[in-house]
Amino acid sequence: MKNLSADSKLQRLLRVFQRAGGQGAYTRPFVELPTDVQIRLMELAMVRSDELPIIAYFRAPTEWVLVTTERVIIRQAGGGCTIPWSELKDATTDISHVNGALEMGAGGKLDLSRLKLIRHEGEAIEVELEAGRSFFGFWNVLKSISSATVLASDN
């Protein structure tokens, strides 16, 4: 994906998001967020002119995750961070979180809400997202970014 235009990256990852899960109450393609939330996220994330916002989880001004065509920006209770695509090695879940969700019964894997974003240097950043189908859409977008980054760095 490295050599694709920002618009091509956006379109490709929106297709991944829709096929793998789709939107939820707090998670959706950026353009489908309310206008006031779009404006607030653009300001909070300091989106640059050379990047496009793709999808966002926005629960509150202090609890959100935005994926752009260049980076993943996280703001949650413990603070925040920015991960450029080139630093994202993987997106995974903790096995104890998976087992706990499966033991809960009814919702099973749809109760998953935490991802671990792994940087190339090994740092793991845990992110809380909306549980449900949108979680899987978001996860697959991040997996697509990390696999494209790994493939690009291998060349």
N, C-alpha and C positions, 0 to 999 in steps of 0.2 A: 504494500500500500504506500510505501515511501514515495514512489514516483507519481502517484495519482494527485490530481488537483484537489484542493480543499472540498470543492463541491462533489467530486467523485467519491472521496472518502465519506462524506456526509451521507450520500445516497446509499452507498454500500452498507454502511453501519446501521442506517435506519432499516434497511431490509433485514439485516441480521436480527435487530431488536424486535421487529414485528413477527418474524418467523419463529423466533425462539421464545416469545412470551407476550410481548406487547405491553401496552400501558396499564398503569394502575391508578389509584387515587392520587399518589404523590410522585409517580414516575411516569415520564412521557417524553416524546420527542420535544425538543426545546420550543419549536414553533407552535406547539399545541398547549403550551403553558399560558396562563393568563398574562396579558400584556404587562401588568405591574410587576409580576414575578420575573418575566423576561428582563425587564429594565433593571430590576434589583440584582439579578444574577450577573448580568453584564457588568454592572458596577462592582459588585463584590468580588467577582472572579477576575476583574480587570482583563476581559477578553481583548486580545490584540487584533489589530486590523487584518493580520494575515491568517487568522483562524476563524472557524465557524463553530458555534455551539451545536451539539448533536442531540444528546439526551441529558435529562436531569432528573435527579431525585430531589425534590424540594419539600421539606416538611415544615421548616421555619427558617428565618434569616440566619440562625446559628446552626442549622442542621440540614446540610445539602451536599450533593455530589454532582458535578458537572463534567461531562465528557465533551471535549472540543476536538477539532481535527488535528490538534497538536499535543494535548495534555489532558490529564485527569486532575480536577481540582476538588479537594475535599475540605469541608468545614463541618466539624462535629464537636460534641461535648469536650473531648480531650484536646481540642485545638484544630489545626488544619495543616494541610500540606498540598503541594503540587507535584505531580509526577509526569514529566514529559514522556511521550510515547516511547522514546528511545530507552528509557530506564525501566519500563514495565516488562518484567520477565514472565510473569504468570498471574493468574487470578484463580484462586481456589477457595475451598471451604475447609474448616477445621473438622476433622473426623468426629470429634466429640459433639460438635454442633449438629452434624448430620445425624449421628446416632440419637441425640436428644430429640431432634425433630421427628425422626421415625418412630421413636418410642411414644411420642405424644398421641399418636393414633390418627384421628380423623383427617387432619390436613397433611400429615406425613411430610414429604419433601417440600410441599407448598408453604410450610412454616419456616423454611430457611430464610434468614435475613442478614447473615453476616458473611462477608467475603474477606479473604486475605489477599492483598495486592503485594506481590513479591517483586522487589527491585532486583536488578542484575547483581548488585553488590550483596544481596542476601537479606536486606531489611524487609520485614513483613509489616504491613500496615493494615489493621483491621478496620473494615468499613461496615457500618450498619445501614441497610437498605430496606425498602418496603418488601415485606414477605408476599409471596404469591407468584403469579406468572411473570409479572414485571421483573422480579428478582432474576429469573432465568434469562430474560431478554437482556438485562443489564450485564449479567455475568457473561453471556455469549459475546456481547460487544467487546468487553474487556479481554476475553480470551482471543478474539479475532485480532485485536490490536497487539496483544503480546506475541501471538504466533507470527504476525506480519513483521513485527520488530525483530524477532529472533531470526526469521528467514532473511530479512534485509541485512542483518549484521553478519550472517554467514557468507554473504557474497563478497 
